[in-house]
Amino acid sequence: MKKIINNEIVDLTAEEISQREADIAKAEVEATEEQEAKEAYDTLKASAKAKLIAGEALTEDEANTIVL
């Protein structure tokens, strides 16, 4: 891998490559966790809506999803 320093192309050090790979892995994990959290919230919101339509009692978490 290369980088530009003072308009010159130089190789990345082993430490820089290792850090870059760790940063990429961390970003992928964070993106996955964020997507899972969004899906869980959407599922909870759908459950709350279904219960409201059916006239059933909501859990506290479900109620929290519909509070404006």
Stockholm file with secondary structure:
# STOCKHOLM 1.0

chainA/1-68         MKKIINNEIVDLTAEEISQREADIAKAEVEATEEQEAKEAYDTLKASAKAKLIAGEALTEDEANTIVL
#=GR chainA/1-68 SS CEEEETTEEEECCHHHHHHHHHHHHHHHHHHHHHHHHHHHHHHHHHHHHHHHHHTCCCCHHHHHHHCC
#=GC SS_cons        CEEEETTEEEECCHHHHHHHHHHHHHHHHHHHHHHHHHHHHHHHHHHHHHHHHHTCCCCHHHHHHHCC
//
